């Protein structure tokens, strides 16, 4: 039996796997805020509008942040208070 994309996304969410297809960065970060103990801030409108497609494992948000920095023209800045900012390079 073939699962629909929606069924697949729900199954992934239950397993701690969040899937995004062509979503703006600010929407992805807002969604991840529900799973992160740290605040993730976006610095700049251009960064907020970047389009994200991929999978984020809620137990490895740091891994996702590293991939964001490697993939997009952004820098992930870890602040002294433990929070994170995604800012333009």
N, C-alpha and C positions, 0 to 999 in steps of 0.2 A: 504494500500500500504506500502511496506517495503522500508525503506531508506537504501541506501548503507552507508558504513562506511565513505566514503568521503563526502557524502551529510550531514551526521550527524555531522561531524567535522566542515563543513562550517556553518551549522545552529548554532552550539555551539559557534563558533568564533564570529558570529554576535551578540550573546547574552553575550559576554564577558567570555566565557568558553573555555579554551584551553585544548585539550586532547593530551596526550603523551603516546605512547606505546613503551617501551623498547628503549628509546632515551638516548643518553649520556647526563650527567648533563650539560656539557658545551654547548650543542646545545639548551637545554631547557632554560638555563640562557640567552643565546644569543637571543632567541626568546622573552623571557620576557622583555628584555631590551627595546623593542619597546613600552612597556606599563608602565614601571616603571619610576618614576621621579628620583629615586636613581640609582646609579651604583651598580651592583651586580658583585663582582669579585670572581673568583674561585682560591683558593690557592692550588696548587699541582696537578700533573698529575693524581694521583689516584682518587682524588675527581672529576676531569673533566670527568673521564671514568665511574663513577658510572652510572648504568642504571636506568632510571626513567620511571615509568608507573603511570599515574594518571591524574587528572584534576586540573587545576589552574584557579581560577576565577580572572580575571585581576583587579577587585576592591578589592581583598583580597590577594595580593602577600605576605603580612606579615604573613597571615595564612599559606600559602604554605611554607614559610621559616621556620616557627615553626614546620611544619610537617616533613620537610627535616631533621631538627635537631633531631627530635624524632625517625625518621625511619632509618637514615643512620649514619655511624660512623663519623659524622662531627659536627662542631660547627659553628653556625651563629654568627658572630662578627659584632656588629653595631659600626661603626666608628664615631668619633667625628664630622666628616664632613657630617654625615647623610648617607653615603654610607655603603654598607654591604659587608662582605667577608664570603664566605663559605670555611672553612678550615678543615683539618683533626683534629680529636680529639686526 
